[in-house]
């Protein structure tokens, strides 16, 4: 009997979480660029005219994106997908903001290799 109640509670919580996540997605889609959480990535020590510097900076950007886009509920598949999209968008924005040809080429090579 107690297990049945717990399962019923879990199912109700999952349905509630799914409903709330769809509302969060709607409110997130109306957010401006200033509303995104961010993390500063320093790269003054890197030479971005060479592939090695671009690779190191890309690793730093990817690490920062993972930290910023960490899913709150990792056990929900939908949250994992939202987190992955957040990371991809954060990396793309950071690469565009740096605007270094070697970093852009490295990023494009990495994203094309994933496809």
VORO-52232 format. One record per residue: residue in three letters; z, x, y of N, C-alpha, C in turn. Coordinates in steps of 0.001 Angstrom, whole numbers, padded with zeros to 6 digits. Layout:
[node ALA, [Z, X, Y], [Z, X, Y], [Z, X, Y]],
...
! end
This chain:
[node UNK, [000000, 000820, -001197], [000000, 000000, 000000], [000000, 000861, 001258]],
[node UNK, [000826, 001888, 001294], [000897, 002737, 002472], [-000415, 003487, 002666]],
[node UNK, [-001021, 003957, 001587], [-002314, 004637, 001698], [-003372, 003725, 002281]],
[node UNK, [-003363, 002486, 001865], [-004344, 001529, 002365], [-004176, 001334, 003872]],
[node UNK, [-002975, 001271, 004331], [-002720, 001121, 005763], [-003188, 002364, 006508]],
[node UNK, [-002936, 003538, 005952], [-003370, 004768, 006597], [-004888, 004834, 006670]],
[node UNK, [-005568, 004470, 005601], [-007027, 004484, 005603], [-007563, 003498, 006632]],
[node UNK, [-006950, 002327, 006704], [-007378, 001333, 007677], [-007184, 001872, 009099]],
[node UNK, [-006080, 002564, 009331], [-005814, 003155, 010637], [-006835, 004226, 010976]],
[node UNK, [-007168, 005061, 010001], [-008157, 006117, 010214], [-009516, 005520, 010550]],
[node UNK, [-009905, 004495, 009833], [-011192, 003843, 010095], [-011195, 003239, 011498]],
[node UNK, [-010094, 002593, 011876], [-010015, 002005, 013212], [-010094, 003090, 014286]],
[node UNK, [-009408, 004205, 014054], [-009449, 005311, 015021], [-010847, 005902, 015129]],
[node UNK, [-011530, 006031, 014003], [-012897, 006565, 014020], [-013838, 005642, 014798]],
[node UNK, [-013690, 004352, 014581], [-014525, 003403, 015318], [-014221, 003464, 016811]],
[node UNK, [-012950, 003579, 017156], [-012572, 003693, 018553], [-013119, 004985, 019158]],
[node UNK, [-013007, 006093, 018422], [-013513, 007377, 018915], [-015020, 007330, 019126]],
[node UNK, [-015732, 006688, 018212], [-017181, 006565, 018343], [-017539, 005746, 019586]],
[node UNK, [-016813, 004660, 019788], [-017068, 003827, 020974], [-016779, 004590, 022256]],
[node UNK, [-015666, 005303, 022281], [-015304, 006053, 023481], [-016250, 007214, 023735]],
[node UNK, [-016732, 007849, 022657], [-017644, 008973, 022861], [-018970, 008513, 023454]],
[node UNK, [-019408, 007304, 023095], [-020642, 006801, 023703], [-020430, 006517, 025188]],
[node UNK, [-019241, 006048, 025540], [-018939, 005854, 026961], [-018855, 007188, 027682]],
[node UNK, [-018291, 008186, 027028], [-018200, 009513, 027634], [-019586, 010098, 027838]],
[node UNK, [-020489, 009844, 026902], [-021852, 010354, 027040], [-022543, 009724, 028237]],
[node UNK, [-022302, 008445, 028464], [-022899, 007765, 029612], [-022336, 008338, 030902]],
[node UNK, [-021025, 008530, 030958], [-020447, 009067, 032187], [-020833, 010518, 032382]],
[node UNK, [-021015, 011270, 031293], [-021432, 012668, 031411], [-022867, 012772, 031905]],
[node UNK, [-023698, 011807, 031555], [-025090, 011874, 031979], [-025234, 011636, 033477]],
[node UNK, [-024245, 011018, 034099], [-024320, 010785, 035534], [-023621, 011878, 036329]],
[node UNK, [-023070, 012867, 035645], [-022357, 013952, 036332], [-023347, 014854, 037057]],
[node UNK, [-022902, 015430, 038144], [-023729, 016371, 038877], [-023519, 017769, 038312]],
[node UNK, [-024329, 018731, 038738], [-024212, 020096, 038259], [-022861, 020711, 038596]],
[node UNK, [-022231, 020247, 039673], [-020939, 020781, 040074], [-019817, 020332, 039148]],
[node UNK, [-020051, 019288, 038341], [-019022, 018743, 037477], [-018877, 019494, 036158]],
[node UNK, [-019771, 020422, 035869], [-019725, 021139, 034600], [-018589, 022154, 034612]],
[node UNK, [-017844, 022213, 033505], [-016852, 023291, 033426], [-017590, 024626, 033401]],
[node UNK, [-016957, 025656, 033904], [-017656, 026934, 033975], [-016717, 028090, 033675]],
[node UNK, [-017310, 029216, 033446], [-016582, 030454, 033219], [-017408, 031574, 033839]],
[node UNK, [-016767, 032475, 034531], [-017451, 033588, 035178], [-017770, 034649, 034124]],
[node UNK, [-019024, 035101, 034131], [-019460, 036183, 033247], [-019885, 037340, 034140]],
[node UNK, [-019174, 038430, 034029], [-019470, 039598, 034864], [-020495, 040486, 034159]],
[node UNK, [-021415, 041024, 034961], [-022448, 041885, 034379], [-022853, 043017, 035307]],
[node UNK, [-022015, 043345, 036272], [-022330, 044432, 037205], [-022429, 045773, 036478]],
[node UNK, [-021778, 045893, 035329], [-021792, 047140, 034564], [-023032, 047295, 033694]],
[node UNK, [-023907, 046294, 033683], [-025076, 046313, 032797], [-026362, 046608, 033561]],
[node UNK, [-027273, 047292, 032898], [-028611, 047547, 033451], [-029548, 046497, 032874]],
[node UNK, [-029874, 045501, 033671], [-030687, 044391, 033180], [-032184, 044667, 033191]],
[node UNK, [-032563, 045894, 033478], [-033978, 046255, 033390], [-034327, 046715, 031976]],
[node UNK, [-033312, 046871, 031132], [-033516, 047286, 029744], [-033052, 046191, 028786]],
[node UNK, [-033665, 046178, 027613], [-033333, 045162, 026611], [-031880, 045237, 026159]],
[node UNK, [-031301, 046439, 026100], [-029913, 046571, 025660], [-028966, 045851, 026617]],
[node UNK, [-029171, 046028, 027903], [-028334, 045344, 028893], [-028499, 043839, 028815]],
[node UNK, [-029734, 043392, 028625], [-030005, 041955, 028500], [-029336, 041384, 027257]],
[node UNK, [-029361, 042132, 026163], [-028740, 041666, 024915], [-027225, 041546, 025072]],
[node UNK, [-026618, 042510, 025740], [-025169, 042462, 025950], [-024807, 041280, 026845]],
[node UNK, [-025563, 041072, 027912], [-025288, 039956, 028808], [-025492, 038629, 028090]],
[node UNK, [-026523, 038522, 027282], [-026753, 037289, 026524], [-025564, 037003, 025607]],
[node UNK, [-025036, 038034, 024970], [-023867, 037867, 024097], [-022668, 037374, 024897]],
[node UNK, [-022473, 037916, 026084], [-021367, 037472, 026946], [-021553, 036023, 027375]],
[node UNK, [-022780, 035664, 027738], [-023078, 034293, 028159], [-022849, 033329, 026997]],
[node UNK, [-023345, 033695, 025829], [-023184, 032840, 024648], [-021704, 032648, 024312]],
[node UNK, [-020926, 033721, 024422], [-019495, 033640, 024150], [-018790, 032723, 025152]],
[node UNK, [-019152, 032841, 026413], [-018565, 031976, 027444], [-018958, 030521, 027211]],
[node UNK, [-020197, 030278, 026824], [-020660, 028918, 026552], [-019902, 028310, 025375]],
[node UNK, [-019642, 029107, 024360], [-018867, 028606, 023216], [-017463, 028220, 023649]],
[node UNK, [-016858, 029027, 024513], [-015493, 028746, 024970], [-015447, 027491, 025841]],
[node UNK, [-016440, 027319, 026703], [-016461, 026177, 027616], [-016820, 024884, 026888]],
[node UNK, [-017678, 024981, 025905], [-018185, 023784, 025216], [-017490, 023519, 023883]],
[node UNK, [-016312, 024034, 023714], [-015564, 023833, 022475], [-015293, 022346, 022285]],
[node UNK, [-015676, 021795, 021107], [-015460, 020358, 020898], [-013977, 020045, 020755]],
[node UNK, [-013568, 018914, 021307], [-012177, 018501, 021186], [-011864, 018020, 019775]],
[node UNK, [-012799, 017345, 019161], [-012615, 016805, 017816], [-013703, 017368, 016926]],
[node UNK, [-013454, 018534, 016361], [-014458, 019240, 015581], [-014821, 018502, 014294]],
[node UNK, [-013979, 017612, 013843], [-014233, 016907, 012593], [-015216, 015760, 012766]],
[node UNK, [-015540, 015388, 013978], [-016553, 014365, 014214], [-017918, 015023, 014365]],
[node UNK, [-018863, 014647, 013524], [-020198, 015240, 013556], [-020859, 015046, 014916]],
[node UNK, [-020639, 013912, 015530], [-021232, 013631, 016836], [-020720, 014621, 017885]],
[node UNK, [-019445, 014955, 017807], [-018873, 015904, 018760], [-019445, 017304, 018548]],
[node UNK, [-019723, 017663, 017325], [-020352, 018963, 017051], [-021733, 019034, 017690]],
[node UNK, [-022479, 017946, 017580], [-023817, 017911, 018168], [-023752, 017981, 019700]],
[node UNK, [-022811, 017252, 020284], [-022644, 017282, 021738], [-022249, 018683, 022183]],
[node UNK, [-021369, 019324, 021420], [-020931, 020686, 021735], [-022098, 021666, 021653]],
[node UNK, [-022942, 021525, 020630], [-024103, 022402, 020486], [-025073, 022216, 021655]],
[node UNK, [-025297, 020977, 022061], [-026171, 020709, 023208], [-025576, 021283, 024481]],
[node UNK, [-024273, 021167, 024631], [-023587, 021723, 025797], [-023792, 023234, 025854]],
[node UNK, [-023619, 023911, 024714], [-023801, 025367, 024661], [-025225, 025753, 025027]],
[node UNK, [-026202, 025054, 024458], [-027602, 025373, 024743], [-027915, 025199, 026231]],
[node UNK, [-027430, 024117, 026818], [-027678, 023865, 028236], [-026961, 024872, 029119]],
[node UNK, [-025742, 025234, 028739], [-024984, 026211, 029528], [-025664, 027579, 029498]],
[node UNK, [-026141, 027976, 028340], [-026830, 029263, 028212], [-028119, 029239, 029035]],
[node UNK, [-028874, 028149, 028927], [-030128, 028038, 029684], [-029871, 028108, 031188]],
[node UNK, [-028827, 027405, 031671], [-028504, 027440, 033101], [-028096, 028838, 033544]],
[node UNK, [-027291, 029508, 032726], [-026820, 030851, 033091], [-027979, 031838, 033137]],
[node UNK, [-028865, 031776, 032162], [-030018, 032679, 032137], [-030898, 032428, 033359]],
[node UNK, [-031114, 031168, 033697], [-031931, 030836, 034874], [-031249, 031311, 036157]],
[node UNK, [-029936, 031193, 036210], [-029204, 031590, 037411], [-029234, 033105, 037619]],
[node UNK, [-029143, 033863, 036537], [-029197, 035324, 036651], [-030584, 035753, 037101]],
[node UNK, [-031620, 035099, 036567], [-033003, 035340, 036972], [-033424, 036807, 036814]],
[node UNK, [-033128, 037370, 035645], [-033548, 038731, 035323], [-034635, 038648, 034249]],
[node UNK, [-035804, 039248, 034481], [-036913, 039130, 033527], [-036548, 039567, 032102]],
[node UNK, [-035798, 040653, 031952], [-035444, 041126, 030607], [-034527, 040124, 029909]],
[node UNK, [-033592, 039539, 030643], [-032695, 038535, 030053], [-033466, 037277, 029681]],
[node UNK, [-034350, 036849, 030556], [-035157, 035663, 030276], [-036016, 035873, 029040]],
[node UNK, [-036635, 037037, 028923], [-037462, 037337, 027749], [-036612, 037378, 026485]],
[node UNK, [-035428, 037971, 026570], [-034531, 038039, 025414], [-034102, 036632, 024998]],
[node UNK, [-033753, 035816, 025967], [-033349, 034439, 025705], [-034481, 033644, 025058]],
[node UNK, [-035686, 033780, 025602], [-036828, 033056, 025039], [-037121, 033509, 023623]],
[node UNK, [-036978, 034790, 023363], [-037174, 035301, 021996], [-036151, 034734, 021040]],
[node UNK, [-034911, 034602, 021491], [-033851, 034060, 020633], [-034057, 032572, 020369]],
[node UNK, [-034457, 031822, 021393], [-034622, 030372, 021202], [-035860, 030065, 020378]],
[node UNK, [-036903, 030867, 020505], [-038108, 030645, 019697], [-037841, 031008, 018237]],
[node UNK, [-036989, 032000, 018007], [-036670, 032411, 016648], [-035872, 031323, 015921]],
[node UNK, [-035092, 030522, 016652], [-034298, 029446, 016047], [-035170, 028286, 015593]],
[node UNK, [-036291, 028106, 016237], [-037148, 026953, 015933], [-037966, 027209, 014745]],
! end
